[in-house]
Amino acid sequence: MKRQIKLYTAVAGFTAMGLLGSCGKDFLDLKPYVSVPTDEAFKSVSDVENAMTGVYASLTETDFYGRSIPVIGDLMGDNTTVSVKNSGRYIPQFKYSVTVTDATNSVNWLDAYKTILRANNVIDGVDKKFANDDLGKQYKAEALTVRALVYFNLVRTFGKPYTDAPASDGVPIVLHYDRDAKPARNKVQEVYQQIVKDLDAAYPLFTQEGSPVTRMSKYASRALAAKVALYMGDYAKALTYSEDVISNSGVVLLKKDRVASYWAEASPSATTPETLFEVGADAVNNNGNDELGNMYNQLGYGDLLCTTPLYDLYSTTDVRKALIIDGKRGGQRALIVNKYQHISEDYDNKKVLRMSEMVLIAAEAANRTGDDTKAQGYLNTLMAERDPNQKYTSTGTQLLDDIITERRKELAFEGDRFHDLNRLKRNLVNGGGTAVNYGDYRRVSPIPQTERDANPNMTQNDGYTK
């Protein structure tokens, strides 16, 4: 039923009313937090907490962080390919034939603005009643960080890179409930400015330490800020923020003898290192057959396989190579991704921010700000825990290429590769052998036609027709 909903940013205040009217009991759990004014809905801080739980629940949707975001980020890059034997999922993304009516694309937009609406209501609710309450501050900080994360994914998906065209059209910024709004698209730079504003506001508001990794924390927020700065080309800030996380978060880089067990765990344990934020799934709250693991696991759909060029980057002494099984599918050789091993009961959480990425951001940012010694230090710190036989001594542009290669290898199958190729303005050849050079209009997703039908102020991206 959820996939039949028409949700528009014309909504971003109207969202909830449209959802409740279109889907009946599927969204009864949203009441009262999006069906009545926040000053009536939030009578206690526990009401804000319940609403914040709804924000996190939005992230878990199949066509959002529950599956599509991590899938598409690698499939539209060069890390994964679709097996000849497949279930038919994500074929338009694989073939670069996404249209304005593509269901996956449309529901991604829908889920994003649903999450933004929920986060907006938490932020406004705290501001009205609980601005001086420590728990209220915590929930506002979490909501601001989630909102920043969602806008970051939206602008990476539906807008051109900040590093190329900051004055081009991005996505609408909607910060408060307004059921009659029909917002135009803000510029890419304006969206990034709002993301930075949200993260800057969130950082000092966190009042709780040691939050579970399925909730935003102070250093998860700072890690996201480091990543956003990297995507903006603000390398000095990316270095400062990533080093803050490395030095002060208490989260440690995953050791080489823990790599296999880290990915074998469905959910974080008390001894889980590395993770700063991940989207949860467990035996009770999950997407069933539509969970991410089923796209890779051969006991599920098993459609998605590692590409040979990526696999060949791992040396025989690289512990990450064991996360890819050189096996068979349909009687033919298949490079099977083994990062997601749980397709029943306690499903895999989806990693969003990890310490290894902070080390890689620090390395890239140091290189780009002229400190190759520091860049080598960070990169080789990672290599000591991934491939001890590999130690980098390169400098300049070659060192940058080495860092990007290690970023590809470390974050493979987690959803960033395509966006990295875009921010770097690099050409790509996908897993099916299709060359999609930078500048091709298909490197930016179309605005869903349902959105444009509902909102006359919404323009379309170049190259797409109705």
N, C-alpha and C positions, 0 to 999 in steps of 0.2 A: 504494500500500500504506500510506503514512504516514497517509492520511486515515481508515483503519479502526482506528487505535490508540485504545484507551480509556485515558486518562491522568487520574489523579485527584490532588487535593492530598492525599487520604488517603495519597497517595504521597509527597509531596514528599520523603520518603526512598524510598518504594516505587516512585517514578516509573521509575527506570532498569530495575528488575527487570521491571516490567510491560511496558516498551517492548521489552526484549530478548526476553521471552517471547512478545509479540504479533506482532513484526515481523521476526523472523529477521535475515537479513543486512543489512537496511536500517540497523540500528543497531549492527552489529559495530564500527563506528568509535568507539563510545562506550567500548569496553573499552580499558584496564582501569579508567578513571577513575571509572566509576559502578557497576561490577560487583563491586569489591572494596573493602575499607576503604582510606581515603586513605593511611594510614601504610604500606600495602603497595603501593599504586598509584604513589605519588610517591617514587621513589628518587633523583631528581635534579631540579634546577631545570628542565631541559629537559622533563621529564615534566609539570611544572606549566605550562610554556609551551604544550605540546601540548594540555593540558586547557583552557587559556584560549582557544586557537583554536577548540575545540569550543563554548565559550560564545558566541563571536561567530557561529559557524555557526548556532546556534539562532536568533539574531535574524533571519536571512535567510529564514526559512520564509515561504511564500506567505501564510498566514493570520496572520502576525505582522508584523514590520517590512518584510518583503519585498513586501507589497502591501496586505493588509487594513487595517492600522492607518492608513497615510496615506489610503487610499480612504475608509474609514468616517468619519474625522474631518471630511472635507469633505462627503460625501454626506448624512450625518445632520444636517449643519448647513444652510447656505444657499448654499454656493459651487458645488456641482455638481448636475447632474441626469442622469438616465439617458435616453439617446436612445430614441425610439420603436422604432428599429431597434437591437436589442440581443441579447446572447448569453445573457441570463437571469441573469447574475451580480449579486449584491448587491441583488436586488429586495426581499427582506424588509427590509433596512436602508433602502432608498429609500422603501418604503411604510410604514415604522414598524410592521411586522408580525412582528418577530423573536420567535420562540417559544423555549421552554426546550430544544427539540431542534434548534435551528438549528445547522447544521454549522459555518459560519464562526465563530460565537460560541463554540462548543464547542472548536474547534481553537485559537482564539486563547487560551483558558484553558489548554489542553493545552500549547501552545508556551511560554507564560509560565512555567508551573511546571517544564517541562523545563529552561528556561534558568536558573531559580532553582536547581534542583538542581545543575546543572553549576557555577554560580557558588559555591554553598555548598561544594562539594567542593574547589574551588580555595582558597577562604578557609581552610577547615579544614586542608587539606593544607599550606599555607604556615605556619599557626599551629603545626602539630605539628613541622615539620622545618626550615623555612626562614625563620623570623620575623626573623632578623638578617641575611639575605642581601639585597643591594640589588635583585637581580632578583626575588626572592621578594616583597619589599615592593611592587615595581612591579605584579606580577601580582595581588597581593591588592588593591591600590588599584583596578586595572581591574575586578576581579570585584565589589568592593563597589559601584563606580559603575554597572556593568551591572545588578546586582541592584536598586539604587535606581531605575534607569530602568524596569525591568520592573514593580516594585511601583507606581511612579508611574502607569504606563499601566493596570495592573490596577485600582487604586483609582479612577482617573478613569472607568473603563469600568463597573465593577460596583458602585460605591458612589456616594453622593450627594456633592456638592462639600463640601470642608472649610469653605468660606466660608458654607455654609448649615446643614449637619447633621453636625458633627464627631463627635457621639456615636452616629451611626447605624452600621449594620453595613457594614463594608468587605470585606476579603478576608483569608483566613488568612495569618498570618505564619509561615513555616517557615524556620528558619535552619540546621538540621543534618539529616543523613540519619537517617531513622527510618522503616523500612518498615512499621511497624505503626501509625503515627500516623493519627488521624482528627480533624484539627483543626477547631475551630469558627471562625467568622469573627471577626476582630478588628475593633474599631471603626475608623472612618475616621481619627480622630485618632491612634490607635495605629499605623496603617500609615504615616501621614505622619511620626510620630515616629521610626519605624524607618528610613524613607528619609533623614531628616535625620541620624540617627545614623550610617548607612552613609557618607553623603557627608562628614560631618565627620571620620570616621575615615580616609576615602580620601585627602583633600586633602594631608595632610603625608607620606603614604607614597610618592607618586610620586617615582621616582628617575631617570627618563629624560625628557629634553626632546626635542621634535621628533618625537614618535610619529606614524606615519601617521594620517590623519584617520579611518581605519576602525578604529582602536583608541582606547580612552579615554585621555585625557591629563589632566594636572593642571587645565588650564583648561577642558577639556570637562566635567570633574567639577564645577568651580566654576560653569560656565554652567548645568548641570542644577540645582545648588543654588539659583541665582538664580531659575530658572523654578519650582521647587518652592515657594520662598518667596513668589513672586507668587501661586501657586495657593492658598497658605495665608492670603493676606492679610497677610503679614508684610512690609510694603512697605519698611520701613527696611532690613531684611536683604536684600531683593531689590535695592535700590539699591546697597548696599555691595558685594554679590557681582557684580552686573552691571558696576559700575564697575571692580572688580578685573580682570575679564576684558577689558574695553575698554582699560584702561591697561597691563596687564602681560602679556597672552597673546602679543603679537606678531602676532596674527591681525588683519587689517585689514578695514574695511568695504568691500564690493564697490563699485567705482567705476561710474558710469553707463555708461561706454563698454565695460565688461566684462560687463554683465548678460547680454547675448545669448550671448556666448561661454562664460560660466560654465555656463549651462544647456545649451549645446550639447556640453559635455564629458561623456562617459559616466563617466569616473573622474577622480579628482583628479590634477592634474599638479603639477610642482614650482612652478609660478607661480599655482596656484589660491589665491585669497584667500578670506576669508569663512567657510569651513567650520571648525567646531570638532569635530563628530563626524557621520559618516554611515555607514550600513549598506551594505556593499560588495556588488557583483555584477560579474562579469567574464565573459570568454569561456569560462572553465572552470567556475567556481562560480556558478550562476544557476538560476532557476526556469523557464527556457525560456518557453513561452507563458503561464505564470502570473506573469511578472514585471509589476511595476507599470506600466511603459510601455505594455503592450498594452491596458490599460484606457482609455488616452487616445489613443494613436496610431491614426490612421485606417488604417494598414496592418496593425494588429493587430485587436483586438475593437473598439476605438474607442467603447465604450459611454458613457463619461463625458464630459459637456460642461460648459463653464462656464455658470453662470446669467446671464441678462441683467442682473439688478440688480447683480451683482458687476462684470460687464464695464463697465457704465455708470459705475462709480465711477472708472475710470481716465480721466484727461484725455488729449487727443491728444498732449500733450507728455510724458506719463509713459512712460519706457522699458519699464516692465513690461507695458504694453498689447501690445507686440510678442510677448509670450509667449502670447498668445491670438489665434488666427487666426479672423477673421470669414469663415467659409466655408460649405460645404454638406455635408450628409449625407443620403442618401436623397432627394435633390432638394429638401431644405428647408434653410433657414438653420441653421447650427450654429456655435456658438462653441467652437472646437477648442483644447484645451489643448496648448501646445507646450513645456512644461517637460521632458517626458520624450520624447526623440527617438530612443532606441536600443532596438530590439526584436529585435536579433540580435547575435551576436558579443560585443562589449564592451557589456554592458547598463548602464543608468543606476544609479548609486548612489542611495540614498535619504537625503536630508538630514534630520538629526534636530536638530542644534543649529548655529545660524549666528550670526555677529557681528551681523547686522541685527536679529535678535531681541533680542540683549543691549542694543542701542541703544533698542529699543522698550520693553523691560522697564525700563531706566533712566528713560525718559521717563514711563512710567506710574507707576512708584514715586515719582519726584520729584513728580509732580502730586498723588499721593495723600498725600504727606507735607508738602504745602503749599508746595513750591518750584516755582511755575509758570515762573519764568525759566529754571531748569535744565531743566525738562520741555520747554519750547519749544526750548531749545538742542539737546537730543538729537533731538527730532523733526525739527527743521529741518536738522540734520546729515544725517539720512537722506534728507530730501526733496531736498537739494542733489545727491544721487546717484541720485535716482529721477525726480523731477519738479521741476527747478530753478525753474519758474514758480510753484510752490506754496510759499508761506511762511506758516506759521501764527502768528497773533498772539492767538489765543483764550486764555481762562483758565478756571479752575474746571471745572465739569462739561462745558462745551462743549469745552474742551481735552481732557478725558478721552475724550469721544466721538470727537474727531478722532484721538487716539492709537489707539483701538480700531479705527477705520476703516482707518487705515494699517497696523495689525497684520493686519487681514483681507486687505488688498491684497498686502502683502509676503509673507505666509506661505501664501497661497492654494495649494491642492492639495498641501500638505505634512502635513495631518492634524490640525491644531489647532483649527480653527474651532468645531466642535461642543463641544469641551471648554471653549473660551473662553466660549461662550454659556452653558454650564452654570455655570462659576465666577462669571460676571457675573449669573447668575439672570435672563437675558433670554429673552423669548419668541422664537420663530422661525417662519418660513414656509419650508418646504424647497423644493427645486428643482421639485417636482411641484405646488406650490401648497398643500400640506398644512400647516395651522397646528398646531404642537405647542408649547403654552405651557409655560413653566417650571412644574414641579410635576406635569406629566403623568408617570405612572409609566414611560412608554416612553423618558424621557430617561436612564434607568439600565438597563443591559442585564441580562437574566436570568442567574442562576446556571445553568450547564448541567445538564440533568437527569441526565446520566451521572455527574456529580460527586455529586449528591444521592443517587442510587441506591447509590453506593459508600460514601458517608459519611453516617451518620445524624445527625451533628452539624452538617450544613450546612443553613442556613436559606435560604429563597428571598426575593427582593426583592418588595416589595409590588406587587400588580397582576398577577403572573404565576401561572398555574396549571400543574399537570402536564400 
